[in-house]
Amino acid sequence: MQDVITVRIGLDSARELELAIEDADEFAKQYEKVVGGKDHVLWVTDIHGHRFGVTIDSVAFVEIVKPRTTGVGF
């Protein structure tokens, strides 16, 4: 199984949508396609199979967070 990647999508309403995804590169490609194209909705599927649609005009920022590497310890 791939590492789970966290994606935060900041909305212009001062809220964030945080999703767990598996493929950060695919997400970035989809985002760039929507921003540069005629589509107005970015569709994202999380690791649980839930689909989220975000209107591209409401996106303030996108942050892709790498998985944390945890060591042994408490």
Phi, psi and omega per residue, in radians:
M1 nan 2.437 3.112
Q2 -1.259 2.777 3.021
D3 -1.130 2.603 3.093
V4 -1.524 2.247 -3.136
I5 -1.818 2.421 3.065
T6 -1.721 2.317 3.083
V7 -2.069 2.235 3.043
R8 -1.931 2.197 3.099
I9 -1.973 1.947 3.119
G10 -1.419 2.318 -3.127
L11 -1.849 2.689 -3.095
D12 -1.204 -0.084 3.077
S13 -1.576 0.310 -3.140
A14 1.121 0.533 3.057
R15 -2.120 2.860 3.080
E16 -2.235 2.564 3.016
L17 -1.948 2.086 -3.116
E18 -1.955 2.175 -3.081
L19 -2.223 2.571 3.028
A20 -1.734 2.108 -3.123
I21 -2.209 2.972 -3.130
E22 -1.806 -0.487 -3.012
D23 -2.198 1.719 -3.110
A24 -1.171 -0.653 -3.136
D25 -1.131 -0.723 3.115
E26 -1.138 -0.708 3.091
F27 -1.061 -0.809 -3.130
A28 -1.068 -0.715 3.104
K29 -1.089 -0.775 3.134
Q30 -1.105 -0.745 3.132
Y31 -1.069 -0.843 -3.140
E32 -1.092 -0.643 3.121
K33 -1.120 -0.767 -3.131
V34 -1.188 -0.760 -3.125
V35 -1.107 -0.699 -3.089
G36 -1.563 -0.041 -3.058
G37 -2.018 -2.745 -3.081
K38 -1.684 -0.165 3.130
D39 -1.212 2.613 -3.135
H40 -2.029 -0.068 -3.114
V41 -2.211 2.276 3.034
L42 -1.671 2.091 3.116
W43 -1.777 2.247 3.140
V44 -2.231 2.336 3.064
T45 -1.887 2.198 -3.124
D46 -1.498 -3.114 -3.068
I47 -1.189 -0.226 3.130
H48 -1.677 0.009 -3.141
G49 1.506 0.112 3.094
H50 -1.407 2.376 3.130
R51 -1.811 2.394 3.130
F52 -2.178 2.338 3.067
G53 -1.948 2.247 -3.140
V54 -2.189 2.191 3.085
T55 -1.194 2.290 -3.016
I56 -1.124 -0.484 3.112
D57 -1.181 -0.346 -3.111
S58 -1.638 -0.014 -3.106
V59 -1.464 2.152 3.086
A60 -1.639 -0.658 3.095
F61 -2.773 2.861 3.042
V62 -2.301 2.287 3.112
E63 -2.185 2.234 3.079
I64 -1.907 2.068 -3.054
V65 -1.830 2.174 3.105
K66 -1.186 2.661 3.101
P67 -1.111 2.558 3.114
R68 -1.421 2.334 3.043
T69 -1.600 2.102 -3.113
T70 -1.800 2.391 3.095
G71 -1.669 -3.082 3.090
V72 -1.403 2.344 -3.135
G73 2.778 -3.001 -3.089
F74 -2.072 nan nan
